[in-house]
Amino acid sequence: MNFQTVGTLLLLGALVYLWLTVNRLSQAVRLLEQRALPPATARPAPAFAAPPVEEVIDAGILAAIAAAVAVVVRHPHHIIAVQPDAGAQHAWSAEGRREIYHSHRVR
């Protein structure tokens, strides 16, 4: 066999070994994560109440927020309160101000 064939076989063997090692490590991590998670049990809601919200948040927006939290957290969780951002009403004026400041040249 020539050197190129031997080199190619060694490279393929190393890649297969690397793939198997990564696969085994990912299985071990998944197993450790499953052991670390406590069994999902229903917990009572906290005793405190959320502060009153002046505007009603649409049910579709609440569903989107809950879905995003479920995708990101991936552990048992409870959403206690969803409140609109108090500073959001000034966002358009702040953006306009930023554009004006950005358009000026510094001398």
mmCIF file of the C-alpha atoms, coordinates in Angstrom:
data_MODEL
# 
_entry.id   MODEL 
# 
loop_
_atom_site.group_PDB 
_atom_site.id 
_atom_site.type_symbol 
_atom_site.label_atom_id 
_atom_site.label_alt_id 
_atom_site.label_comp_id 
_atom_site.label_asym_id 
_atom_site.label_entity_id 
_atom_site.label_seq_id 
_atom_site.pdbx_PDB_ins_code 
_atom_site.Cartn_x 
_atom_site.Cartn_y 
_atom_site.Cartn_z 
_atom_site.occupancy 
_atom_site.B_iso_or_equiv 
_atom_site.pdbx_formal_charge 
_atom_site.auth_seq_id 
_atom_site.auth_comp_id 
_atom_site.auth_asym_id 
_atom_site.auth_atom_id 
_atom_site.pdbx_PDB_model_num 
ATOM 1   C CA . MET A 1 1   ? 0.000   0.000  0.000  1.00 0.00 ? 1   MET A CA 1 
ATOM 2   C CA . ASN A 1 2   ? 1.175   3.493  -0.697 1.00 0.00 ? 2   ASN A CA 1 
ATOM 3   C CA . PHE A 1 3   ? 1.388   6.365  1.781  1.00 0.00 ? 3   PHE A CA 1 
ATOM 4   C CA . GLN A 1 4   ? -1.788  8.071  0.576  1.00 0.00 ? 4   GLN A CA 1 
ATOM 5   C CA . THR A 1 5   ? -3.892  4.980  1.181  1.00 0.00 ? 5   THR A CA 1 
ATOM 6   C CA . VAL A 1 6   ? -2.454  4.476  4.648  1.00 0.00 ? 6   VAL A CA 1 
ATOM 7   C CA . GLY A 1 7   ? -2.971  8.156  5.484  1.00 0.00 ? 7   GLY A CA 1 
ATOM 8   C CA . THR A 1 8   ? -6.574  8.061  4.267  1.00 0.00 ? 8   THR A CA 1 
ATOM 9   C CA . LEU A 1 9   ? -7.314  4.936  6.312  1.00 0.00 ? 9   LEU A CA 1 
ATOM 10  C CA . LEU A 1 10  ? -5.751  6.498  9.418  1.00 0.00 ? 10  LEU A CA 1 
ATOM 11  C CA . LEU A 1 11  ? -7.770  9.663  8.913  1.00 0.00 ? 11  LEU A CA 1 
ATOM 12  C CA . LEU A 1 12  ? -11.000 7.693  8.482  1.00 0.00 ? 12  LEU A CA 1 
ATOM 13  C CA . GLY A 1 13  ? -10.211 5.645  11.595 1.00 0.00 ? 13  GLY A CA 1 
ATOM 14  C CA . ALA A 1 14  ? -9.536  8.811  13.598 1.00 0.00 ? 14  ALA A CA 1 
ATOM 15  C CA . LEU A 1 15  ? -12.795 10.394 12.409 1.00 0.00 ? 15  LEU A CA 1 
ATOM 16  C CA . VAL A 1 16  ? -14.819 7.295  13.326 1.00 0.00 ? 16  VAL A CA 1 
ATOM 17  C CA . TYR A 1 17  ? -13.131 7.178  16.745 1.00 0.00 ? 17  TYR A CA 1 
ATOM 18  C CA . LEU A 1 18  ? -13.874 10.883 17.281 1.00 0.00 ? 18  LEU A CA 1 
ATOM 19  C CA . TRP A 1 19  ? -17.507 10.440 16.251 1.00 0.00 ? 19  TRP A CA 1 
ATOM 20  C CA . LEU A 1 20  ? -17.957 7.481  18.608 1.00 0.00 ? 20  LEU A CA 1 
ATOM 21  C CA . THR A 1 21  ? -16.343 9.397  21.480 1.00 0.00 ? 21  THR A CA 1 
ATOM 22  C CA . VAL A 1 22  ? -18.597 12.424 20.990 1.00 0.00 ? 22  VAL A CA 1 
ATOM 23  C CA . ASN A 1 23  ? -21.629 10.143 20.739 1.00 0.00 ? 23  ASN A CA 1 
ATOM 24  C CA . ARG A 1 24  ? -20.732 8.385  24.005 1.00 0.00 ? 24  ARG A CA 1 
ATOM 25  C CA . LEU A 1 25  ? -20.100 11.693 25.773 1.00 0.00 ? 25  LEU A CA 1 
ATOM 26  C CA . SER A 1 26  ? -23.436 13.125 24.664 1.00 0.00 ? 26  SER A CA 1 
ATOM 27  C CA . GLN A 1 27  ? -25.202 9.986  25.935 1.00 0.00 ? 27  GLN A CA 1 
ATOM 28  C CA . ALA A 1 28  ? -23.415 10.314 29.272 1.00 0.00 ? 28  ALA A CA 1 
ATOM 29  C CA . VAL A 1 29  ? -24.409 13.980 29.572 1.00 0.00 ? 29  VAL A CA 1 
ATOM 30  C CA . ARG A 1 30  ? -28.046 13.160 28.792 1.00 0.00 ? 30  ARG A CA 1 
ATOM 31  C CA . LEU A 1 31  ? -28.000 10.415 31.423 1.00 0.00 ? 31  LEU A CA 1 
ATOM 32  C CA . LEU A 1 32  ? -26.523 12.766 34.029 1.00 0.00 ? 32  LEU A CA 1 
ATOM 33  C CA . GLU A 1 33  ? -29.111 15.442 33.211 1.00 0.00 ? 33  GLU A CA 1 
ATOM 34  C CA . GLN A 1 34  ? -31.934 12.914 33.633 1.00 0.00 ? 34  GLN A CA 1 
ATOM 35  C CA . ARG A 1 35  ? -30.551 11.805 36.989 1.00 0.00 ? 35  ARG A CA 1 
ATOM 36  C CA . ALA A 1 36  ? -30.087 15.395 38.188 1.00 0.00 ? 36  ALA A CA 1 
ATOM 37  C CA . LEU A 1 37  ? -33.656 16.443 37.401 1.00 0.00 ? 37  LEU A CA 1 
ATOM 38  C CA . PRO A 1 38  ? -36.132 15.802 40.195 1.00 0.00 ? 38  PRO A CA 1 
ATOM 39  C CA . PRO A 1 39  ? -39.321 14.041 39.168 1.00 0.00 ? 39  PRO A CA 1 
ATOM 40  C CA . ALA A 1 40  ? -41.901 16.468 37.884 1.00 0.00 ? 40  ALA A CA 1 
ATOM 41  C CA . THR A 1 41  ? -44.462 16.968 40.620 1.00 0.00 ? 41  THR A CA 1 
ATOM 42  C CA . ALA A 1 42  ? -47.222 19.496 40.827 1.00 0.00 ? 42  ALA A CA 1 
ATOM 43  C CA . ARG A 1 43  ? -46.254 22.281 43.181 1.00 0.00 ? 43  ARG A CA 1 
ATOM 44  C CA . PRO A 1 44  ? -48.748 24.765 44.561 1.00 0.00 ? 44  PRO A CA 1 
ATOM 45  C CA . ALA A 1 45  ? -48.619 28.286 43.224 1.00 0.00 ? 45  ALA A CA 1 
ATOM 46  C CA . PRO A 1 46  ? -46.774 30.860 45.344 1.00 0.00 ? 46  PRO A CA 1 
ATOM 47  C CA . ALA A 1 47  ? -48.803 32.627 47.994 1.00 0.00 ? 47  ALA A CA 1 
ATOM 48  C CA . PHE A 1 48  ? -48.098 36.148 46.755 1.00 0.00 ? 48  PHE A CA 1 
ATOM 49  C CA . ALA A 1 49  ? -50.210 37.793 44.087 1.00 0.00 ? 49  ALA A CA 1 
ATOM 50  C CA . ALA A 1 50  ? -48.862 39.570 41.052 1.00 0.00 ? 50  ALA A CA 1 
ATOM 51  C CA . PRO A 1 51  ? -49.212 43.355 41.069 1.00 0.00 ? 51  PRO A CA 1 
ATOM 52  C CA . PRO A 1 52  ? -52.209 44.672 39.163 1.00 0.00 ? 52  PRO A CA 1 
ATOM 53  C CA . VAL A 1 53  ? -51.598 45.230 35.469 1.00 0.00 ? 53  VAL A CA 1 
ATOM 54  C CA . GLU A 1 54  ? -53.248 48.231 33.872 1.00 0.00 ? 54  GLU A CA 1 
ATOM 55  C CA . GLU A 1 55  ? -53.534 46.832 30.361 1.00 0.00 ? 55  GLU A CA 1 
ATOM 56  C CA . VAL A 1 56  ? -54.683 43.342 29.413 1.00 0.00 ? 56  VAL A CA 1 
ATOM 57  C CA . ILE A 1 57  ? -52.182 41.196 27.530 1.00 0.00 ? 57  ILE A CA 1 
ATOM 58  C CA . ASP A 1 58  ? -53.613 39.241 24.604 1.00 0.00 ? 58  ASP A CA 1 
ATOM 59  C CA . ALA A 1 59  ? -53.946 35.477 25.126 1.00 0.00 ? 59  ALA A CA 1 
ATOM 60  C CA . GLY A 1 60  ? -51.952 34.783 21.956 1.00 0.00 ? 60  GLY A CA 1 
ATOM 61  C CA . ILE A 1 61  ? -49.033 36.833 23.252 1.00 0.00 ? 61  ILE A CA 1 
ATOM 62  C CA . LEU A 1 62  ? -49.169 34.985 26.584 1.00 0.00 ? 62  LEU A CA 1 
ATOM 63  C CA . ALA A 1 63  ? -49.142 31.659 24.736 1.00 0.00 ? 63  ALA A CA 1 
ATOM 64  C CA . ALA A 1 64  ? -46.119 32.760 22.675 1.00 0.00 ? 64  ALA A CA 1 
ATOM 65  C CA . ILE A 1 65  ? -44.276 33.850 25.831 1.00 0.00 ? 65  ILE A CA 1 
ATOM 66  C CA . ALA A 1 66  ? -45.072 30.536 27.563 1.00 0.00 ? 66  ALA A CA 1 
ATOM 67  C CA . ALA A 1 67  ? -43.898 28.572 24.509 1.00 0.00 ? 67  ALA A CA 1 
ATOM 68  C CA . ALA A 1 68  ? -40.647 30.539 24.338 1.00 0.00 ? 68  ALA A CA 1 
ATOM 69  C CA . VAL A 1 69  ? -39.980 29.952 28.038 1.00 0.00 ? 69  VAL A CA 1 
ATOM 70  C CA . ALA A 1 70  ? -40.691 26.225 27.640 1.00 0.00 ? 70  ALA A CA 1 
ATOM 71  C CA . VAL A 1 71  ? -38.228 25.968 24.744 1.00 0.00 ? 71  VAL A CA 1 
ATOM 72  C CA . VAL A 1 72  ? -35.470 27.886 26.535 1.00 0.00 ? 72  VAL A CA 1 
ATOM 73  C CA . VAL A 1 73  ? -35.806 26.531 30.100 1.00 0.00 ? 73  VAL A CA 1 
ATOM 74  C CA . ARG A 1 74  ? -36.498 22.812 29.362 1.00 0.00 ? 74  ARG A CA 1 
ATOM 75  C CA . HIS A 1 75  ? -36.930 22.091 33.081 1.00 0.00 ? 75  HIS A CA 1 
ATOM 76  C CA . PRO A 1 76  ? -40.089 22.125 35.203 1.00 0.00 ? 76  PRO A CA 1 
ATOM 77  C CA . HIS A 1 77  ? -40.984 25.780 35.657 1.00 0.00 ? 77  HIS A CA 1 
ATOM 78  C CA . HIS A 1 78  ? -43.809 28.117 36.583 1.00 0.00 ? 78  HIS A CA 1 
ATOM 79  C CA . ILE A 1 79  ? -44.501 31.496 34.993 1.00 0.00 ? 79  ILE A CA 1 
ATOM 80  C CA . ILE A 1 80  ? -45.626 33.675 37.866 1.00 0.00 ? 80  ILE A CA 1 
ATOM 81  C CA . ALA A 1 81  ? -46.355 36.979 36.161 1.00 0.00 ? 81  ALA A CA 1 
ATOM 82  C CA . VAL A 1 82  ? -46.123 38.656 32.764 1.00 0.00 ? 82  VAL A CA 1 
ATOM 83  C CA . GLN A 1 83  ? -46.038 42.422 32.772 1.00 0.00 ? 83  GLN A CA 1 
ATOM 84  C CA . PRO A 1 84  ? -45.678 44.878 29.914 1.00 0.00 ? 84  PRO A CA 1 
ATOM 85  C CA . ASP A 1 85  ? -42.468 46.903 29.870 1.00 0.00 ? 85  ASP A CA 1 
ATOM 86  C CA . ALA A 1 86  ? -43.040 50.257 31.558 1.00 0.00 ? 86  ALA A CA 1 
ATOM 87  C CA . GLY A 1 87  ? -40.438 51.935 29.332 1.00 0.00 ? 87  GLY A CA 1 
ATOM 88  C CA . ALA A 1 88  ? -41.924 50.634 26.080 1.00 0.00 ? 88  ALA A CA 1 
ATOM 89  C CA . GLN A 1 89  ? -44.158 53.664 25.677 1.00 0.00 ? 89  GLN A CA 1 
ATOM 90  C CA . HIS A 1 90  ? -41.071 55.859 25.242 1.00 0.00 ? 90  HIS A CA 1 
ATOM 91  C CA . ALA A 1 91  ? -39.311 53.517 22.829 1.00 0.00 ? 91  ALA A CA 1 
ATOM 92  C CA . TRP A 1 92  ? -40.326 55.371 19.661 1.00 0.00 ? 92  TRP A CA 1 
ATOM 93  C CA . SER A 1 93  ? -39.274 58.763 20.990 1.00 0.00 ? 93  SER A CA 1 
ATOM 94  C CA . ALA A 1 94  ? -35.965 57.334 22.241 1.00 0.00 ? 94  ALA A CA 1 
ATOM 95  C CA . GLU A 1 95  ? -35.307 55.758 18.828 1.00 0.00 ? 95  GLU A CA 1 
ATOM 96  C CA . GLY A 1 96  ? -36.052 59.064 17.092 1.00 0.00 ? 96  GLY A CA 1 
ATOM 97  C CA . ARG A 1 97  ? -33.728 60.879 19.458 1.00 0.00 ? 97  ARG A CA 1 
ATOM 98  C CA . ARG A 1 98  ? -31.020 58.289 18.809 1.00 0.00 ? 98  ARG A CA 1 
ATOM 99  C CA . GLU A 1 99  ? -31.342 58.770 15.055 1.00 0.00 ? 99  GLU A CA 1 
ATOM 100 C CA . ILE A 1 100 ? -31.065 62.542 15.408 1.00 0.00 ? 100 ILE A CA 1 
ATOM 101 C CA . TYR A 1 101 ? -27.950 62.268 17.583 1.00 0.00 ? 101 TYR A CA 1 
ATOM 102 C CA . HIS A 1 102 ? -26.448 59.717 15.206 1.00 0.00 ? 102 HIS A CA 1 
ATOM 103 C CA . SER A 1 103 ? -26.954 62.009 12.209 1.00 0.00 ? 103 SER A CA 1 
ATOM 104 C CA . HIS A 1 104 ? -24.922 64.850 13.764 1.00 0.00 ? 104 HIS A CA 1 
ATOM 105 C CA . ARG A 1 105 ? -21.221 65.017 13.069 1.00 0.00 ? 105 ARG A CA 1 
ATOM 106 C CA . VAL A 1 106 ? -18.819 65.258 15.963 1.00 0.00 ? 106 VAL A CA 1 
ATOM 107 C CA . ARG A 1 107 ? -16.338 68.082 15.380 1.00 0.00 ? 107 ARG A CA 1 
# 
